[in-house]
Amino acid sequence: MQYNFDEIVTRRGTNSIKWDNDNARDCLPLWVADMDFRVAEPIRKALAAHVQHGIFGYAHIPDAYYEAVINWFARRHNWHINREHILCTNGIVPALSAILQAMTDPQGTMALPTPAYNCFFESPASAGRKLALAPMKAVDNHYEIDWDVLENQLRGAQMTILCNPHNPTGRVWTRAELMRFNELCNRYNVFVMADEIHNGLAFPGHDYTPYATVATGTNWCACTSCTKSFNIAGLPIANIIIPDSRIREKIARAVFTNRIGDITALSLEALIAAYDHSEDWLDQARMYIYNNYLFMADFFANHLPLLHLMKMEGTYLAWVDVRNTGMTATGFCTRLAAEQHVLFNAGKMYGDDNYVRINMACPRATLAEALNRLRLFLQ
Ligand SMILES: Cc1ncc(COP(=O)(O)O)c(C=O)c1O
């Protein structure tokens, strides 16, 4: 089926965090990480059938769910997951809390390559864990892990997070980088949580490599979800894949203690419909987003000389250096919102207030209008 990603779907009045804020009516929110595209038809049909049935009781996880997950990763990414290794939870952020609880001591340290998704700072901090930050290097218009810095921070750490593909820098890590990461973490006996929520969104020429397919040893887990790729973040669901039975037992206990393993029937059905029947939607959405990126790169090159767009290899979140404007990202975003009614995320919450994060998962006309206003703002 051919989908129309140019269609502008009104989201105001739907209790959307992204759209229903206190800002002006003509505000364009290119911030919170969900898409402004209607989801794939099979997902809508599956949900509509359940709504029509009209009963929303407790759900158990059916065989079809596990089969959908296993078949998806085998078919698309050559990753053969053992069903016994899957722990289902109601989101990756809840999973992170459980993993921290299971795999680190109350005063323990988590190493974190930065910039990083904001919850990777917030969850360990609120659980009382120490953070050992490992700033990455911006080299050749993209980010690279600073291996010396990372090694230094891994020495005293019990756990680390590898975000693959990476929010907010847009990197899709290569096999060689993943192998080096794995080797280093094994050397210091640091548990790796690979957050692979953005796995369906690698751009042409950049393959997502599951951490599982390079990892040696068993001191790791991978968290996957279909919610980002298929735009169903409001139907929380995620899987933690844990090969080692002892580690699995520990994390399962934390999942149970925190009661984060109960999934709604709607989330289960959405995932099955996504993985089993919506591949065409994802491939089209990914290409549309990639073309949004090319459009944006062209616009930046021609009209926004003060801003520097980092090269993207995947995700729908662009990472833009604003320091040549003389503003911090926080100042930049505050003024842009006030003067032109465009919302971006300031990089401060991701660990670098020289950058803003722009969500490009919207119709091209919306992106073009936002970029135009950005140009006016900088004039
Ligand atoms: C890297 C990363 N992990 C996790 C999440 C959120 O996961 P969940 O909604 O499953 O808790 C996001 C959302 O933007 C993200 O970018």
The ligand as an ORCA input file, in Angstrom:
! r2SCAN-3c Opt
* xyz 0 1
  C      16.980      6.354     23.044
  C      15.594      6.320     23.617
  N      15.270      5.387     24.517
  C      14.038      5.320     25.057
  C      13.052      6.223     24.687
  C      11.691      6.118     25.303
  O      11.332      4.783     25.439
  P       9.942      4.339     26.044
  O       8.903      5.271     25.503
  O       9.771      2.930     25.568
  O      10.064      4.419     27.529
  C      13.346      7.211     23.742
  C      12.345      8.218     23.384
  O      12.592      9.176     22.711
  C      14.649      7.256     23.203
  O      14.987      8.169     22.272
*
